Amino acid sequence: MTLAAKQVTEALAARLAPMVATGGRVFESRTVRLTDADLPCWRVVAAGESAEPLSFSGANRHTLDVLAGAYARDTADLEDVLSALLATGQPLLFADPLPYGLQLVAIDRDVVTFGEASVGVYTLTLRATYVVDPRQPETMLSA
């Protein structure tokens, strides 16, 4: 088993895997160095997580921010490519049944450098909510 937060990112990454435009390339690690051959792709990672106590059995309601970044080569049509990735990816992420009460919190746009290559990235900040007993951090009591 894995921690609940990892289960959330795995489930969200799995929703993006069928995307034809990325050839199913979805990375779940921030340490993977993207190469030209990896682009376009998605990267889905956990960000901040908060927990608040609930009134029963010591369980906590967790709120997890997840960063889902769409990456593409910096070309003349970069904005169009990234917009198309988001236009295709968002419906996959938010398809019924909606997982973990998923909410879209923000969209950030940037151009970053990997080695000598410029790469565009549109990052969705998503918020997921679930309940976990801290004595069993790998078991969600509700999603």
RAPEMO-V983464 format. One record per backbone hydrogen bond with DSSP energy under -0.5 kcal/mol. CO is the residue of the C=O (numbers start at 1). NH is the residue of the N-H. If there is no record, write none. Layout:
{{CO/NH} {CO/NH}}
This chain:
{{3/7} {4/8} {5/9} {6/10} {7/11} {8/12} {9/13} {10/14} {11/15} {12/16} {13/16} {13/17} {16/19} {19/22} {19/24} {20/23} {22/25} {24/26} {25/42} {27/44} {29/32} {32/34} {35/38} {35/39} {36/39} {41/71} {42/27} {43/45} {43/69} {45/67} {48/65} {50/63} {52/61} {56/59} {58/134} {59/54} {60/62} {60/132} {61/52} {62/64} {62/130} {63/50} {64/128} {65/47} {66/68} {66/126} {67/45} {67/69} {68/124} {69/43} {69/71} {70/122} {71/40} {71/41} {72/120} {73/75} {75/78} {77/81} {78/82} {79/83} {80/84} {81/85} {82/86} {83/87} {84/88} {85/89} {86/90} {88/92} {89/93} {90/94} {92/95} {98/101} {99/102} {100/129} {103/105} {103/127} {106/125} {108/123} {110/121} {112/119} {113/115} {114/117} {117/114} {118/74} {119/112} {120/72} {121/110} {121/123} {122/70} {122/124} {123/108} {123/125} {124/68} {124/126} {125/105} {125/106} {126/66} {127/103} {128/64} {130/62} {131/141} {131/142} {132/60} {132/134} {133/136} {134/137} {136/139} {137/4} {138/140} {139/133} {142/131} {143/100}}
